[in-house]
Amino acid sequence: MTLDSYTKGTWLPYGELTDDELGAAGHSLFDGPFTWPVMVARRSVLIANVATMAEYTRRHGVLFAPHGKTTMSPELFAEQLDAGAWGITVATANQALAAHRFRVPRILLANEVLDEKVLRWAATRPDFLFYVDSRAGVDVAARSLAAVPGGKLSVLVELGRPGGRTGCRSVAQAVDLARVAAAVPGLSVAGVAGYEGGLPDTEAVGAWMRELVAVADEIAELVPGTPIVSAGGSAWFDAVVDVLAPEGKPLADRQIVLRSGAYISHDDGYYSRVTPFARHPEEGSLVGALEVWAQVISAPEPGFAVLGAGRRDVPFDIDLPVPLRVRALDGTVRDAGAARVVKLDDQHAYVDLNDTVLAPGELVCLGVSHPCTAFDKWRAVPVVDDEHRVVDVLNTHF
């Protein structure tokens, strides 16, 4: 991709640079063609996080289709696939089309699809899986197949729970729907899937997972091949594995597919608190890879400063960003101490300094919380080494 004067976080008023040119130039983040705010990703941390989760899934004998909605970056999809990912999960038809353009070999769309033009396209692509959770979804799939001679579609029946998000509300309802779907010519049932996010603890996740297994057992005879059982966000995948692959032994005659996505960049907020690796440090660890560097644009009174980064630049849906380090005007770096972001406007962050001192012009490195709403704010994300030399660029396609 070409970087130019429209690319947020870069300063290119007189020309353009390709990703390769920027990566090869060896610029430091602090003397290269950048302006503030800018979000960067640390290369060593991304690689380590990918390796940690790849090893975790191998050790437990499960397949991995990380959720691509976190990054929508072809460069990061390639890293995940090269590390052994079975496929990539997406949430929308547009994301599925982008993943297809990125040459992802197997795409799992983790939602019901009710758009016939999308399913007519999918009917000619055997690498595509999606959910059904209603007879309406099955009817749309049937109409789409009728319009594509020789077309085939493959679905996972989605199990939800009362008061939850999507999915059939009971085991019986999911089994009934699987039978309806399996009777449609050209439509095959590949297994069952669901999402445990929002449940309060490992006990609740375990109980719900046993319902998912019950659906898989009931519909196994309908599945042409080995049934898929899929679950696992980024907060409770340990509880999922405890049921689906206890002691590293996946359920017999089942393909177990985890779908965690936020792990690749992790964060310095929400996921740093809830990751299963905090409960099981012997299994590995993840580190926040994203940094948003923002300039101090005002320090108008004691104990208070304003940064030039706001809701357009950093996630704010779960936690506010976290000040990590400060780069002084002379280039030295110090810890951000007890400084705390207490409010965001569109382009401003309000910082309660406590005992920290910030001067106008200094740079503050902000850690983010909930990376799923970080990448979508940046079309291009410079990748830096541990000395903050730019070595690559991630492109995002939301």
Secondary structure, 3 states (H helix, E strand, C coil): CEECCCCCCECCCCCCEEHHHHHHHCCECCCCCECCCEEEEEHHHHHHHHHHHHHHHHHHCCEECCEHHHCCCHHHHHHHHHCCCCCEEECCHHHHHHHHHCCCCCEEEEEECCCHHHHHHHCCCCCEEEEECCHHHHHHHHHHHHCCCCCCEEEEEEECCCCCCCCECCHHHHHHHHHHHHCCCCEEEEEEECCCCCCCCHHHHHHHHHHHHHHHHHHHHHCCCCCEEEECCCCCHHHHHHHHCHHHCCCCCCEEEECCCHHHCCCCCHHHHHCHHHHCHHHCCCCCCEEEEEEEEEEEECCEEEECCCCCCCCCCCCCCEEEEEECCCCCEEECCCCEEEEECCCCEEEECCCCCCCCCCEEEEECCCHHHCHHHCCEEEEECCCCEEEEEEECCC
